[in-house]
Amino acid sequence: MAGAIRNCAGGIVFYEDEVFLLMSDRGEWVMPKGVIRSCNRSNDVALWRVEDEAGIHAEIIGIAGNTRYDFFSESRGRDISNRIQWFAMRALDKSFHVSYDQGFLNGSYYPVDKAREMLTYEGDKPLLDEAYKIYKKSLTA
């Protein structure tokens, strides 16, 4: 069967010197993200997923980069390729609410160095570094 490409968007959310991570239902430490449906814009989807999955009100401060995850979907019976555009974000306050009903097991703000070690996917680490640079630069602008 042919594979499917899904365009996605996500947020790397900072508050002070901490970044928000979620633990997925598979025990993976990830950042909020989701599929872009119909004619939604990637930045709108990223903000919506951050609010929906983590209960965080944030603003976009820059584009952190892109990643791609390829995997076989048992439920769909085919290969899937998620192409994700990531946005660096600043939370308006430190409040959050993990969406347990979406299958997340945990989540919180973590110091950037600790979060970098916690991230499950190697490809997310340089994204976190780039987003943190954008965040730090935004504080002095």
Rosetta blueprint (number, residue, H / E / L):
1 M L
2 A L
3 G L
4 A E
5 I E
6 R E
7 N E
8 C E
9 A E
10 G E
11 G E
12 I E
13 V E
14 F E
15 Y E
16 E L
17 D L
18 E E
19 V E
20 F E
21 L E
22 L E
23 M E
24 S L
25 D L
26 R L
27 G L
28 E L
29 W E
30 V E
31 M L
32 P L
33 K E
34 G E
35 V E
36 I L
37 R L
38 S L
39 C L
40 N L
41 R L
42 S H
43 N H
44 D H
45 V H
46 A H
47 L H
48 W H
49 R H
50 V H
51 E H
52 D H
53 E H
54 A H
55 G L
56 I L
57 H L
58 A E
59 E E
60 I E
61 I E
62 G E
63 I E
64 A E
65 G E
66 N E
67 T E
68 R E
69 Y E
70 D E
71 F E
72 F E
73 S E
74 E L
75 S L
76 R L
77 G L
78 R E
79 D E
80 I E
81 S E
82 N E
83 R E
84 I E
85 Q E
86 W E
87 F E
88 A E
89 M E
90 R E
91 A E
92 L L
93 D L
94 K L
95 S L
96 F L
97 H L
98 V L
99 S L
100 Y H
101 D H
102 Q H
103 G L
104 F L
105 L L
106 N E
107 G E
108 S E
109 Y E
110 Y E
111 P E
112 V H
113 D H
114 K H
115 A H
116 R H
117 E H
118 M H
119 L L
120 T L
121 Y L
122 E L
123 G L
124 D H
125 K H
126 P H
127 L H
128 L H
129 D H
130 E H
131 A H
132 Y H
133 K H
134 I H
135 Y H
136 K H
137 K H
138 S H
139 L H
140 T H
141 A L
